[in-house]
Amino acid sequence: MRELRITTDRHTQLLDITPEVREAARGASGAAILVYVPHTTAGVTINEHADPMVARDFELALEQLVPAGWPWRHIEEGEENAPSHIRAALMGPQVVIPLRPDGELALGTWQGVFFCELDGPRTRSVYVTVLQ
């Protein structure tokens, strides 16, 4: 297992981590890799990374789908992050990417791996594990 450290600078932010994931998987042999986020207010997804505005649209959509202004019940002093938990559940904590015989990620032409920060800014962990 390899650990990536990701630092974000906004409350809601999708970061293209495809190069870091490729590097973590370089030279691996196996059926696939698991990219996993061990946080309840962050996630990971695969989507188009050719146009950076796709990530920005995701950020805006998540904020609209799960607005901060609801009468949330999970309210802890200094941790008013109930919407972040719901947004993270929508994105999911992991993706599985098949590996080609040469060890490259079997992503589609336009696909990239995105870390989804939903309660930032923070420094987070992302685990990349080869599956046999």
Helices and strands as residue ranges (DSSP letters): E 2-7, E 13-16, H 18-25, E 32-36, E 42-48, H 53-65, H 82-91, E 94-98, E 111-117, E 123-131
